[in-house]
Amino acid sequence: MTEDIKDVVEFDETIALALARASGDGGGPGPGVKARLMAAIAERRAPQGFAFQFERDGNWRAHPVPGIRMRVLALDKDRGCATLLFDVAPRTRFPPHHHTGGAEECYVISGSLDTCGRHFVAGDFIHADAETDHGDLYTEEGCRVLLVVSPEAYMQ
């Protein structure tokens, strides 16, 4: 069968909305549809060797430093590292510390962070070798950072 160009129809938002309304219930899925869809997605198992975490899952833990909460995204015992997500409230100060057990890698996802006399913004990266010291870290506006660290450094 050959396709005639006049048989091709492109739907814009107005047509899609009109079709949804014409289907009978006023233009959108019922309130339980999203809940059922999200439950079905959550029930799907990850393939062998994979682990998934979704923002909606929460899983935030309190951090010993007030103003910081963290999520453990992955713990790799073979490599001796943990991948953590930190959500840091505005005007939070993380005290000076020593990097024991391994290097620390920090990627700024949003907001900004000041340390080592420098101002880091979203997209910036900080690497600190094992057995190094640095002064405090501070955020005026708050930030979200991804850390790859030795598990002992943050998970006591």
N, C-alpha and C positions, 0 to 999 in steps of 0.2 A: 504494500500500500504506500503510495506516495503522499507526502504531506503537502497540502496546499497552504500557502502563506496566510490565507484568510481564515484558516481553521486554528491558527495559533492565537491564544488569548493570554494576555498578561493581566494579572490582577494587581490593582493598587490597593492601598489600605481602605479606601472608601468602598470598593467593591467587596473586599473581604468582610468588612463590617456589615454591609448590607446582606451578604449571603448568610453570615452568622445569625443576624437578626431574623432573617426569613426562615431559619431552621426551627424557630418556635419558641426559644426561651429568652429572647432578648439580647443575645449577642455574646454570650460567653459561657465557659464551662461553669457548672455548679460549684458551690464552695467546697465540696468534698473531693473534687477532681484533683486539685493540687496536692492535697494530703495523701490521696491514694497513689498518685504518681510518684511523689517523693518517697513513700514507703516502699514502693516497688523498686525504685532505683537503689535504695539502701539495702534491700534484701539480696541484690545481685552480689554474688561472691566474686572476689578478685581472682584473677588467674594465678596459678601456682607461682610463687616468688614475688608477687606484687602485694602492696598494701596501699589503701586509699584512705585519705582523711578529707572531709569536706568542711568548709567554713561553718555550715549549719550544725555540725556535730558538737561544736563548742570545745570541750575537753581542755579548758583553761585551768591552770594551776596557779595558786598564789606563789609568789616569789618572796624570799626573805627580805628583799629590799622593797619597802613600801612604794607603791605606784607602778610596780611591774607585775604583769601576769605573763605566764608562759604556757606554750603548748609544746609537748614533746612530739615532733613529727616522725622521727626515726631514731632508733638506737641500733648502731652497728657494732656489735661486740667484737667481730673479727677485725675490723679496722680501728677499733677503740675510739669511736666518735659518736656524738649525738647531734642531730639536727633539731634545733629549737626555734620557735617563733616567739619573739618578745613583743608585747604590746606595752608601751611605756607612756605613762601619763605625763602631761605637761609639768614642767618644773621638777622633774625627778632627777636625782643625782645618784649614780652608781659609784660606790667608793673605790679608791685605788686598790689594785689587786695584782697578784702574781699569777702567771699562767703556768700552773703545774700540770704535769701529765701529758701535755700536748699543745699544739698550736691552737689559736682561736681565729676564726674567720667570721667577719661580720659584714653583712650586706644590708644597706639601708633601703627599705622598701618604700616607706613614706615618712613624711616629717623630716626632722633634722636632728643631728647629734653632734656634740662638741667633745673632742678629746685630743690629747697630744698637741694642743695649741692650734687645732684645725677645726673647721666647720664642715661637716659631712651632710649631704642632702640625698634625697631619693636617687638611687642609682650608684651611689658611691660605695666603695669596698675598703675594708680595713683587714689587714692580716697581721697577727702578732705571733712570733715564734714561741715555741715552748720555752719555759724558764725565763720569760721576760716580765718586766714590770711596767705598768703605766699608771698614770694618775687617774683621777676620777673621770667619769663620763657624765655629761649633762645634756638634757634636752629642755629647751624653753617651751617649744610648741607641742612636744610629745612626738613619738615616732613608733614605727613598727620595723623591727629588724629580724633578719634571719641569721642565726648563729650556727656554726659548725664548730663544736668544741669537744674536748675530752669529757666523757660523761661525769667523771668525778668533779669537774669544775662547777657544775651547776645542779647536779642531781643528787644531793646529799640527803 
